[in-house]
């Protein structure tokens, strides 16, 4: 059996800024690279934690749409924060972006993120029940 993975790429989300892909699909599971609050049109990081979170979810939405799936297909998220004091802003944003039942989530505080971002979110989504 041949190993086949599909690379996910869309111009509607920020291009990779390193040696990685925007995402990889394998057997119906989509593993999306972490998104920071970069506006894909300007290429600039938006200012402030709440605007960054909003932009991140726009970027995630664009990645999902590139695979003809929705936020309901997200099964796991990982959130990286440079300051856990912003945890409540994450909770508010998740409550607005997701319907119940929410996906599984891990949240960790990190010392720094690319381009000086305050938050990064990565998601795993399923195209179908596998």
Secondary structure, 3 states (H helix, E strand, C coil): CCCCCEEECCCCCCCCCCCCCCEEEECCEEEEEEECCECCCCCCECCCHHHHHHHHHHHHHHHHHHCCCCHHHEEEEEEEECCHHHHHHHHHHHHHHCCCCCCEEEEEECCCCHHHCCEEEEEEEECCCC
